[in-house]
Amino acid sequence: MRDNNVRKLPVVSKKNFVVDATHATYSNRNEYYKLASDAKYQTVVIYMRRDGRGWNNLRITKKVPDVAYHRFFKSFESPLFDNEPYRVYVIN
């Protein structure tokens, strides 16, 4: 897991929390699924299904480089397939 602080704090304190990050692959998301399951958390997946490039083009500063979008979509595995262990809510 990449962020040990996320891994430790919410589980120890038993408070609800949100993992707000981009996880293109199932194996990456599964790290968090396992953590939540081990700690007996109720888990939901919120899938924001829109391409951020249009919004990125409206930024005046700190634009996300195009290479970041290409790299993300190259390895992207949609959370809508049957391999997700939790209910997926889609926001278009």
PEPE-V292937 format. One record per pair of residues at least 6 apart in sequence whose ideal C-beta (glycine too) atoms are under 7 Angstrom apart, sorted by sequence separation. I is the first residue (numbers start at 0). J is the second residue. D is the distance in whole Angstrom. If there is no record, write none. Layout:
# PEPE-V292937
I,J,D  I,J,D
This chain:
# PEPE-V292937
0,6,5  22,28,4  9,16,4  35,42,5  55,62,6  55,63,5  79,87,6  78,87,5  32,42,7  5,18,6  18,31,5  52,68,6  10,34,7  6,34,6  10,38,4  0,30,5  46,78,5  46,79,7  44,78,5  44,83,6  44,85,5  46,87,5  48,89,5  43,85,6  44,86,7  46,88,7  48,90,7  49,91,6  42,85,5  43,86,6  44,87,4  45,88,5  46,89,5  47,90,5  48,91,5  44,88,7  46,90,7  43,88,6  45,90,6  23,71,5  21,71,7  24,74,6  28,78,7  23,74,5  25,76,5  23,75,5  24,76,5  32,84,6  23,76,7  32,85,7  25,82,5
